[in-house]
Amino acid sequence: MKKSKKIISLVLSGMLALSMFSGCSMLSGLFGGESSVDSGVAPDYSDSNKQYTIWSYGSTCDDWYQVQGVRYYHEKSLQTKESTQLFADCGFNVLFIDWTFQYNGLGNANDRDARVIEIMDWAAESGMKCFIFASKLHGLSSSETSLIVGEGNGDGANTFDTQEDLNAHVADILEEVKDHPAFYGVSLKDEPKYTMFPAMGEVYRAVQAAAPGAFCNMNINPYYEGVEFMYCPEGNSIGLRQAYKKYLDYYYEYVGQYCGYLQYDDYPIGEAGVLPYHIENAQVVAEYCKAKGLKFGKVFQTCSYPADFVRRTTTERDMWWQMHIGMAMGIKDFSYYTYYPTVNMDHDPDESAYIVNRVGEPTERYYWLQDIHKEMQFNAKALMNFEYQDMTYFVKAPSPGGAGHLQGVKKGELTDIKNVTLDKESIILTTELFDAAKDQRGYYFVNATDPTKTTEVKLTVEIDGYNHVQIYSDGAIENKQVKDGEVTFYLTTGDGIFLMPY
């Protein structure tokens, strides 16, 4: 199934009405030819070579997997030069060589470390960078106490007299890989408790001393009820939002101020619709990143869970819905959980929920994401220059599927957008972004109606003080005139556009 295209018929108010289209054929007519207005003063990002970072958990697989404690074997390892290239061909530019190929380092030559380096060679040939699962570093970053214990007290393996001693230990671990042309970084503790941040920060600084600029994957917890004890000492008594903000402060104090980025994961596509907290979580983190000057990264859903978790197999529309909201929120680093079905599971998976199946064959989702990644990287030429500023939403009730996923979301103010009118029941999420270098504001509009529901809504946008807009949509750009202070366009559920007034 091809993406259901939105009709991006930016119209001069009362003058132009376009028919409804679907598929790619509309692009040549709307965006492939000449602009309908003089674009000489329009924003121009054609010289930008900036790209989103796009990767996935579970992106490597050896010769085994495990379900409910029972191990099964493939005839041979699934990680080959060809499977590595297949991953790159989906539009990924970073490969996570995960714990199924643990790297030990410390000069202890072994077959497992050699396999990691071989996969890094293949990734380099495919034009990708890699970060690796260095088991010793992951273990150190999981400590709930500081690793630095003072002169004469460290054992040199799990605790250290000084930060300099830890730096030397980490340098020894990374010696064989840090200068590899594909080396991007390492993975540290996933979804840490606040007590782990001091050790994570110490390991991060040690990695930087050994390999300046190396990425360290440090994926923090999402914003969910029931795990407040992970956020701060008083988490269970002060309320979810306050506890989570303290969690972010702990992260910033020990880790974020050094690494300059913040990443979390959450998987919002539930059996009955979008789960609460997803957009609120994104807003809280986007505002925090704005305040602290951090790059925003997020892990998105390509998985399904039964029983207590209840995450359904995502549709193509679900995937577009997630990624447009991600771009709208100013995210720069996109990743998924997961590429292969997770190699160690407590239930039999729906293999179609993942990007490839258990034996590495592409599912429909692989081809959806190929298209999505192409559009994302087209947008990235502009959007990587912009930072999140604020957000609001517009609802024409009753919204199909309800509006529970707006729970806790605050309505902000948009600088140039006076009002947005919807002709049909739906939810439109709108964010403001800003490119300080060019003094250029932009606005991302997403039809954030529950993706289980099909909508196609006409938006009339009142823009203050500008005569033209530039639209990024469906992998193309169009410059249009604003007539009587208004522009109009259409969005189907899950679709989005980026609009820059000029």
C-alpha positions in Angstrom: 0.0 0.0 0.0 1.4 3.4 -1.0 1.1 6.3 1.4 -2.3 8.1 1.0 -1.0 11.5 -0.2 -2.4 14.7 1.2 -3.6 17.4 -1.2 -1.2 20.2 -0.7 -3.2 22.6 -2.8 -2.2 25.8 -1.3 -4.8 28.0 -2.8 -5.2 31.7 -3.2 -8.3 32.4 -1.1 -11.4 32.3 -3.2 -9.4 31.8 -6.4 -7.9 28.3 -6.7 -9.4 25.0 -5.8 -7.7 21.7 -6.6 -9.1 18.3 -7.0 -8.3 15.5 -4.5 -5.4 13.3 -5.5 -3.6 10.3 -4.1 -0.3 8.7 -4.9 2.8 10.3 -6.4 1.5 11.4 -9.7 0.3 14.7 -8.2 3.9 15.8 -7.4 4.8 16.7 -11.0 1.8 18.9 -11.3 2.0 20.6 -7.9 5.6 20.6 -7.0 7.7 19.2 -9.9 7.3 22.2 -12.2 7.7 25.9 -12.0 6.5 27.8 -8.9 3.4 29.8 -9.3 5.1 32.9 -7.8 8.5 34.5 -8.0 10.6 32.6 -5.5 13.6 34.9 -5.7 13.2 36.0 -2.0 12.0 32.6 -0.8 13.9 30.6 1.8 16.6 28.6 0.1 18.2 25.5 1.7 19.3 23.9 -1.5 23.0 24.1 -0.5 22.3 22.3 2.8 23.8 18.8 3.1 22.4 18.2 6.6 20.7 14.9 7.3 18.7 13.3 10.1 20.5 10.5 11.9 18.3 7.4 11.4 19.0 4.0 13.0 17.3 1.2 14.8 17.6 -1.2 17.8 17.7 -4.8 16.8 19.5 -4.0 13.5 21.9 -7.0 13.7 21.2 -10.7 14.1 23.5 -13.6 14.5 22.5 -17.3 14.2 20.0 -17.6 17.1 16.9 -16.1 18.8 15.1 -17.0 21.9 11.3 -17.2 22.8 10.1 -17.9 26.4 13.6 -19.1 27.3 13.9 -21.6 24.5 16.7 -20.9 22.0 16.3 -21.6 18.3 19.0 -21.5 15.7 19.2 -20.4 12.1 21.3 -22.4 9.7 23.9 -19.6 9.7 24.4 -16.1 10.9 21.9 -13.6 9.4 24.5 -10.9 9.6 26.2 -10.8 6.3 27.5 -8.1 3.9 24.2 -8.4 2.0 22.0 -8.0 5.1 24.1 -5.0 6.1 23.5 -3.4 2.7 19.8 -4.2 3.0 19.7 -2.2 6.2 21.4 0.8 4.5 19.1 0.5 1.5 16.1 1.2 3.7 17.5 4.7 4.4 19.4 4.1 7.6 22.7 5.9 8.0 23.8 4.5 11.3 24.0 0.8 12.3 23.8 -0.3 15.9 25.8 -3.5 16.4 24.0 -4.6 19.5 24.6 -7.0 22.3 24.2 -10.0 20.0 27.7 -9.1 18.9 29.2 -7.8 22.1 32.6 -6.2 21.9 35.0 -6.8 24.8 38.1 -5.0 23.8 41.2 -4.7 26.1 43.4 -6.3 23.5 41.9 -9.8 24.1 41.8 -11.1 20.6 38.7 -13.2 20.1 36.2 -14.2 17.4 33.4 -12.0 18.8 35.5 -8.8 18.6 36.7 -9.8 15.1 33.0 -10.2 14.0 32.2 -6.7 15.3 35.1 -5.3 13.2 34.0 -7.3 10.2 30.4 -5.8 10.4 31.9 -2.4 10.8 33.8 -3.0 7.6 30.6 -3.9 5.8 28.8 -0.8 7.2 31.6 1.4 5.9 31.3 -0.1 2.5 27.5 0.6 2.7 28.1 4.3 3.6 27.0 3.9 7.2 28.6 4.7 10.6 28.2 2.3 13.5 28.0 2.3 17.2 28.7 -0.8 19.2 27.7 -2.6 22.3 30.9 -2.6 24.4 29.8 -4.8 27.2 32.3 -3.5 29.8 31.3 0.1 29.2 27.6 -0.8 29.3 28.2 -2.5 32.7 30.1 0.4 34.1 27.4 2.9 33.1 24.8 0.7 34.9 26.3 1.4 38.3 24.1 3.2 40.9 27.1 4.8 42.6 29.9 6.9 41.3 32.8 4.9 39.7 35.3 7.4 41.1 36.2 6.3 44.7 39.4 8.1 45.5 43.1 7.5 45.6 44.0 3.9 46.5 40.4 2.7 46.6 39.6 1.7 43.0 40.0 -1.8 41.7 40.8 -0.7 38.2 38.0 -2.6 36.6 34.7 -1.6 38.3 35.8 1.4 40.4 38.6 3.9 39.8 40.8 6.2 41.9 40.3 9.1 39.5 38.5 10.1 36.4 41.8 9.9 34.6 42.2 6.3 35.6 38.7 5.6 34.2 39.7 7.5 31.0 42.7 5.2 30.6 40.7 2.1 31.1 38.1 3.1 28.5 40.8 4.1 26.1 42.2 0.6 26.4 38.7 -0.9 25.7 38.2 1.2 22.6 41.7 1.0 21.2 40.9 -1.5 18.4 37.8 0.3 17.1 38.0 4.0 17.8 39.9 4.8 14.6 37.8 2.6 12.4 36.3 4.7 9.5 32.8 3.5 10.5 33.2 4.1 14.2 30.4 6.4 15.5 30.3 5.5 19.2 29.0 3.1 21.9 25.8 2.2 23.7 25.5 2.8 27.4 22.8 1.9 29.9 19.2 1.9 28.5 16.3 3.4 30.4 18.4 4.2 33.5 17.2 5.1 37.0 18.2 8.5 38.2 20.8 6.9 40.5 22.8 5.8 37.4 23.4 9.2 35.9 26.6 10.0 37.8 28.3 6.8 36.5 26.8 7.4 33.0 28.3 10.8 33.0 31.7 9.5 34.1 31.7 6.9 31.4 30.6 9.4 28.8 33.5 11.7 29.6 35.9 8.8 29.5 34.7 7.9 26.0 35.1 11.4 24.9 38.7 11.5 26.2 39.4 8.3 24.1 37.4 9.2 21.1 36.4 12.9 21.0 33.0 13.5 19.5 31.9 9.8 19.8 28.2 9.2 20.2 27.0 7.5 23.4 23.6 6.0 23.1 22.0 6.9 26.5 18.2 6.4 26.1 16.3 7.6 29.2 12.9 6.6 30.4 9.7 8.0 28.9 7.0 9.8 30.7 4.6 7.1 32.1 2.6 6.7 35.3 3.9 3.9 37.5 7.6 4.4 37.1 8.0 7.7 39.0 10.3 5.9 41.4 12.8 5.8 38.5 12.8 9.6 38.2 13.8 11.0 41.6 13.9 10.0 45.3 10.4 11.5 45.9 9.0 10.4 42.6 6.0 8.5 44.0 4.8 11.5 46.1 5.1 14.7 43.9 3.2 13.9 40.8 4.2 12.6 37.3 5.1 15.9 35.6 7.1 17.3 38.5 8.9 14.0 39.0 9.8 13.7 35.3 11.2 17.2 35.2 13.4 16.4 38.2 14.5 13.3 36.2 15.5 15.5 33.3 17.3 17.8 35.7 19.3 14.9 37.1 20.1 13.8 33.6 21.3 17.3 32.6 23.4 17.7 35.7 25.4 14.5 35.3 25.1 13.8 31.6 23.2 16.2 29.4 25.4 19.3 29.9 28.4 17.3 28.7 26.8 15.3 25.8 24.4 18.0 24.5 21.5 15.8 23.6 18.6 14.0 25.2 16.8 10.8 23.9 13.9 8.7 25.2 11.7 6.0 23.8 8.0 5.5 23.8 5.6 3.4 21.7 2.3 5.1 21.4 0.2 2.9 19.0 -2.1 1.0 21.3 -4.8 -1.5 20.4 -7.6 1.0 20.7 -5.7 4.1 19.5 -2.9 6.4 20.5 -1.9 6.1 24.2 -1.9 9.1 26.5 1.3 11.0 27.4 2.9 10.5 23.9 2.5 14.1 22.7 2.7 15.5 26.2 6.1 13.7 26.7 7.3 15.1 23.4 6.3 18.6 24.4 7.9 18.4 27.8 11.2 17.1 26.3 11.1 19.6 23.4 10.7 22.5 25.8 13.5 21.2 28.0 15.8 20.8 25.0 15.0 24.3 24.0 15.8 25.7 27.4 19.1 23.8 27.8 20.2 23.8 24.2 20.1 20.1 23.7 19.6 18.0 20.6 16.4 16.0 20.7 16.4 12.3 19.8 13.6 9.7 20.1 12.9 6.0 19.5 9.7 5.2 17.6 7.5 2.2 17.4 8.1 -0.8 15.1 7.0 -3.5 17.5 3.9 -5.0 19.0 3.2 -6.5 22.4 0.3 -8.5 23.8 -1.3 -8.6 27.2 -0.1 -5.9 29.7 1.6 -3.7 27.1 -0.9 -3.9 24.3 0.9 -2.3 21.4 -0.7 -3.2 18.1 1.0 -3.8 14.8 1.4 -0.4 13.2 -0.1 0.5 9.9 1.6 2.7 7.2 -0.5 5.6 8.4 0.7 5.0 12.0 4.3 5.2 10.8 3.7 8.5 8.9 1.8 9.8 11.9 4.7 9.1 14.2 7.4 10.5 12.0 5.6 13.7 11.0 5.0 14.5 14.7 8.7 13.7 15.3 9.8 16.2 12.7 7.3 18.8 14.0 8.8 18.5 17.5 12.3 19.3 16.2 13.7 15.8 16.6 17.1 15.4 14.9 17.9 11.8 15.8 15.3 9.1 14.8 15.4 5.5 15.7 13.1 2.5 16.0 12.3 -0.4 18.3 13.0 -2.7 16.4 14.4 -3.8 13.0 14.4 -7.5 13.5 12.0 -9.0 16.0 13.8 -8.8 19.3 16.1 -11.8 19.7 15.0 -12.6 23.2 11.2 -12.4 23.7 8.7 -13.7 26.2 6.0 -14.2 23.5 5.7 -15.3 19.9 5.9 -12.0 17.9 3.8 -10.8 15.0 6.7 -10.7 12.6 4.9 -8.3 10.3 5.1 -5.7 13.1 8.8 -5.3 12.5 10.9 -4.0 9.6 12.2 -7.4 8.6 11.0 -10.8 9.7 12.7 -13.4 11.8 14.9 -14.5 8.9 15.7 -11.0 7.7 13.2 -10.7 4.8 11.7 -7.2 4.4 8.1 -6.8 5.5 5.7 -4.1 4.1 7.1 -1.8 6.8 10.5 -1.9 5.2 9.2 -0.4 2.0 7.0 2.1 3.9 10.0 3.3 5.8 12.1 3.6 2.6 9.6 6.1 1.3 9.3 7.8 4.7 13.1 8.2 5.1 13.4 9.7 1.6 10.9 12.4 2.5 12.4 12.9 5.9 15.9 13.5 4.4 14.4 15.9 1.8 12.9 17.9 4.7 16.1 17.6 6.7 17.9 19.9 4.3 15.8 22.7 5.8 14.5 21.3 9.2 18.0 20.4 10.5 18.6 24.2 10.6 15.5 24.8 12.8 14.9 24.5 16.5 11.6 23.9 18.3 10.0 27.0 19.8 6.4 26.3 20.8 3.3 24.3 19.9 -0.5 24.4 19.9 -3.3 22.4 18.5 -6.7 23.0 16.9 -9.7 20.6 17.3 -13.0 20.5 15.5 -15.0 18.3 17.8 -16.0 15.5 18.1 -12.6 14.3 16.8 -12.7 10.8 15.3 -11.2 8.4 17.8 -11.3 11.0 20.6 -8.7 13.4 21.8 -7.3 11.5 24.8 -3.8 11.7 23.3 -3.9 15.5 23.9 -4.0 14.8 27.6 -1.7 17.2 29.4 -0.6 19.1 26.3 -0.3 22.8 26.8 -1.5 25.3 24.1 1.2 27.8 23.3 1.4 30.9 21.1 2.4 31.0 17.4 4.2 34.2 16.3 2.8 34.5 12.7 -0.2 32.2 12.7 -3.3 34.1 13.8 -5.8 31.3 13.5 -6.4 27.9 11.9 -9.9 26.8 10.8 -10.8 23.2 10.1 -13.7 22.2 7.9 -14.1 18.7 9.3 -13.8 16.9 12.7 -10.1 16.4 13.3 -7.0 17.4 15.4 -4.3 19.5 13.9 -1.0 19.8 15.7 1.0 22.9 14.9 4.6 23.7 16.0 6.7 26.8 15.5 10.4 26.3 14.7 13.1 28.9 14.2 16.4 29.1 12.1 18.4 31.7 14.0 21.1 31.9 11.3 18.6 33.0 8.7 16.1 34.7 11.1 13.5 32.4 9.5 10.4 31.0 11.3 8.6 27.9 10.1 5.5 26.0 11.1 4.8 22.3 11.0 1.2 21.2 10.6 0.3 17.6 11.3 -3.1 15.9 11.1 -2.8 14.3 14.5 -6.2 12.7 14.5 -6.1 9.2 16.0 -4.5 7.2 13.1 -7.1 4.5 13.3 -9.5 7.0 11.8 -9.5 8.2 8.2 -9.9 12.0 7.8 -9.2 14.5 5.2 -9.4 18.1 6.5 -9.2 21.5 4.8 -7.2 24.0 6.8 -7.6 27.7 6.4 -4.5 29.4 7.9 -4.5 33.1 8.7 -0.9 34.4 8.4 0.0 37.8 9.8 2.4 40.1 7.9 3.6 37.9 5.0 2.8 37.8 1.3 4.2 34.4 0.5 4.8 30.9 1.9 7.1 28.1 1.0 5.8 24.5 1.6 7.9 21.4 2.1 5.6 18.4 1.4 5.8 14.9 -0.2 9.5 15.4 -1.1 8.9 18.6 -3.0 8.9 22.4 -2.5 6.3 25.0 -3.6 6.2 28.7 -3.2 2.8 30.3 -3.1 1.2 33.7 -2.6 -0.9 34.6 0.5 -4.2 36.1 -0.6 -6.1 38.3 1.9 -4.0 37.0 4.7 -4.9 33.3 4.2 -3.7 30.1 2.7 -5.6 26.9 2.5 -4.4 23.3 2.2 -5.6 19.7 3.0 -4.2 17.1 5.3 -5.2 13.4 5.6 -4.7 11.6 9.0 -1.0 11.2 9.8 0.2 13.6 7.1 2.1 16.8 7.7 3.7 19.8 5.9 6.3 22.3 6.8 5.4 25.9 6.0 7.7 29.0 6.0 6.2 32.4 5.6 8.3 35.1 3.8 
